[in-house]
Each structure stands twice: as C-alpha cells, then as structure tokens.
Amino acid sequence: MNKYIIALTLSFLVCFISCNFKRKPVFNEHLIANISNASTDLPSHYSEIKFFCKSQDNKIILLDANEFRYIYSKEYSKLDYRSFLTKLLNQELAIDYNYDKYKFKIDDDVEKHYLSMGIEDFLNYYCKKTIEDRYSLKPNIVENQKNSIFYFLFINNYQTSFDDVGGFYIIKKIEI
C-alpha cells in the first residue's frame, strides 16, 4: 500500500512541476518560410515588422527583415538560410551585430512579470484591447520596458507597429 501512495505522490509531483514550467514558444514557421523564400533583389515585404534576436553580449537586438541577409552572409552562410532564420527567431542563436542603437537589456521587472504570468495575462497587464484582435500599449511605460515587453510578445508571435497618425503602438498576433 505504501508503494502505491509513494508512486501516486511522485506522479502528482511530476505532473504538477511539469505543468508549471513555461514551455519555450516556437516562432511562426509560416513567416520564417515566407522570409526565407523572399526575393533578395527587393526590399522585404516584412520590413514593417520589428524582429528581436539575442546578441552575444547578453542583450537583445531589434532588427528588420532587410538585415537578416547581411548577418547571414557575414557569419552564418554554412547553414541554409531557413535554418539560420529558424534558429535566430527562436532565440537559439546569439549574433555578433555591433549596432548599439538598437540593442537593449531586458528589464528585470518586465521579465519577472513574464515569467510569473501566462502570455494572455502578460498582454493584458501591459496592454489594453482596442478592437477584437488588437491591443495598444498602456501609457507611461519607459523605453527599456517597452522594448522588453515587445520582445516577450514577439517571441510569443505578436508583432508591434507604431501608428504615426494616432501616436500609439499596435500589437497583434502574427498572422500570415
């Protein structure tokens, strides 16, 4: 009888612990395929999306799709381009890209919120729903916190753009 109680208790603990660990999100495969198959002769159709990736100096780099080919050709051409993009956008590759204007360190408070909340709660904590599938960033959030929020939303397949006319950020799920 004791063996059954111990086995049941261990099973419960394993289930409880595994359910409470955050699974690493996977970046949108369809978008990766579209970017990797896009023509190199023209500016990218995805240049309006801001992409985030890890840098070798433990910061996050904000890039646009037009910069991917340059980084790829500089150091990563031994991989096929789609594999490079998959690793890069799934945060499995830290690149050496010395353009400090677009680098930032993750804000500790934002990271704590992200790690302690589900993505929906995180989104609702920092954003407000504007229409059915769109959100806007709540006011009075400082720049480093904005970038950190956008990074965590990005790795969960949300894109952010700035509405010049309205003067606010628009956040929506990446749909391709």
CORHURA-V467615 format. One record per pair of residues at least 12 apart in sequence whose ideal C-beta (glycine too) atoms are under 10 Angstrom apart, sorted by the first residue. I is the first residue (numbers start at 1). J is the second residue. Records with the same first field share a line. If there is no record, write none. Layout:
I=J ; J
This chain:
22=114 ; 115 ; 116 ; 117 ; 118 ; 119
24=90 ; 91 ; 92 ; 155
25=90 ; 91 ; 119 ; 152 ; 154 ; 155 ; 156 ; 157
26=86 ; 89 ; 90 ; 155 ; 156 ; 157
27=51 ; 85 ; 86 ; 87 ; 88 ; 89 ; 90 ; 91 ; 92 ; 154 ; 155 ; 156 ; 157 ; 174
28=89 ; 157 ; 159 ; 173 ; 174 ; 175 ; 176
29=82 ; 86 ; 89 ; 90 ; 176
30=174 ; 175 ; 176
31=46 ; 49 ; 51 ; 65 ; 85 ; 89 ; 157 ; 159 ; 174 ; 175 ; 176
32=81 ; 82 ; 83 ; 84 ; 85 ; 86 ; 88 ; 89 ; 90 ; 176
33=82 ; 85 ; 86 ; 176
34=46 ; 65 ; 176
35=49 ; 51 ; 65 ; 68 ; 69 ; 81 ; 82 ; 85 ; 89 ; 176
36=68 ; 72 ; 80 ; 81 ; 82 ; 83 ; 84 ; 85 ; 86
37=81 ; 82
38=65 ; 68 ; 69
40=66 ; 69 ; 81
42=66
43=64 ; 65 ; 66
44=64 ; 65 ; 66 ; 67 ; 68 ; 69
45=65
46=64 ; 65 ; 66 ; 68 ; 159 ; 174 ; 176
47=64 ; 65 ; 66 ; 67
48=64 ; 65 ; 159 ; 161 ; 162
49=63 ; 64 ; 65 ; 154 ; 159 ; 160 ; 161 ; 174
50=62 ; 63 ; 64 ; 65 ; 102 ; 147 ; 150 ; 151 ; 154 ; 159 ; 160 ; 161 ; 162
51=63 ; 64 ; 65 ; 67 ; 68 ; 85 ; 88 ; 89 ; 154 ; 159
52=88 ; 89 ; 91 ; 102 ; 104 ; 147 ; 148 ; 150 ; 151 ; 152 ; 153 ; 154 ; 155 ; 160
53=67 ; 68 ; 71 ; 85 ; 87 ; 88 ; 89 ; 90 ; 91 ; 92 ; 93 ; 94 ; 95 ; 97 ; 151 ; 154 ; 155
54=88 ; 91 ; 92 ; 93 ; 94 ; 95 ; 151
55=94 ; 95 ; 96 ; 97 ; 98 ; 99 ; 100 ; 102 ; 103 ; 104
56=93 ; 94 ; 95 ; 96 ; 97 ; 98
57=94 ; 96 ; 97 ; 98 ; 100 ; 103 ; 105
58=94 ; 105 ; 106
59=94 ; 100 ; 102 ; 103 ; 104 ; 105 ; 106
60=91 ; 102 ; 103 ; 104 ; 105 ; 106 ; 147 ; 148 ; 150 ; 151 ; 154 ; 155
61=94 ; 95 ; 96 ; 97 ; 98 ; 99 ; 100 ; 102 ; 103 ; 104 ; 151
62=99 ; 101 ; 102 ; 103 ; 104 ; 147 ; 150 ; 151 ; 154
63=88 ; 89 ; 95 ; 97 ; 99 ; 102
64=102
65=85
67=97 ; 99 ; 102
68=81 ; 84 ; 85 ; 88 ; 89
69=81 ; 84
70=97
71=84 ; 88 ; 93 ; 95 ; 96 ; 97
72=84 ; 85 ; 88 ; 95
74=95 ; 96 ; 97
75=95 ; 96 ; 97
76=88 ; 93 ; 95
79=93
89=154 ; 155 ; 157
90=155
91=151 ; 154 ; 155
102=147
103=147
104=143 ; 144 ; 145 ; 146 ; 147 ; 148 ; 150 ; 151
105=144 ; 147 ; 148
106=144 ; 145 ; 147 ; 148 ; 151 ; 152
107=141 ; 142 ; 143 ; 144 ; 145 ; 146 ; 147 ; 148 ; 149 ; 151 ; 152
108=148
109=145 ; 148
110=122 ; 125 ; 126 ; 141 ; 144 ; 145 ; 146 ; 147 ; 148 ; 149 ; 150 ; 151 ; 152
111=148 ; 151 ; 152
113=125 ; 126 ; 145 ; 148 ; 149 ; 152
114=126 ; 148 ; 149 ; 151 ; 152 ; 153 ; 155 ; 156
115=152
117=152
118=156
119=152 ; 153 ; 155 ; 156 ; 157 ; 158
120=156
122=149 ; 152 ; 153 ; 156
123=135 ; 149 ; 152 ; 153 ; 156 ; 158 ; 171 ; 173
124=138
125=138 ; 149
126=138 ; 141 ; 145 ; 146 ; 148 ; 149 ; 150 ; 152 ; 153 ; 171
127=141 ; 149 ; 153 ; 158 ; 160 ; 169 ; 170 ; 171
128=168 ; 171
129=171
130=166 ; 168 ; 170 ; 171 ; 172
131=170 ; 172
132=172
133=171 ; 172 ; 173 ; 175
134=170 ; 171 ; 172 ; 173
135=153 ; 158 ; 160 ; 169 ; 170 ; 171 ; 172 ; 173
136=160 ; 163 ; 166 ; 168 ; 169 ; 170 ; 171
137=149 ; 150 ; 153 ; 160 ; 162 ; 168 ; 169 ; 170 ; 171
138=168 ; 169
139=168
141=169
146=160 ; 169
147=160
149=169 ; 171
150=169 ; 171
153=171 ; 172 ; 173 ; 174
154=171 ; 174
156=173 ; 174
157=173 ; 174 ; 175
158=171 ; 172 ; 173 ; 174
159=171 ; 172 ; 173 ; 174 ; 175
160=172
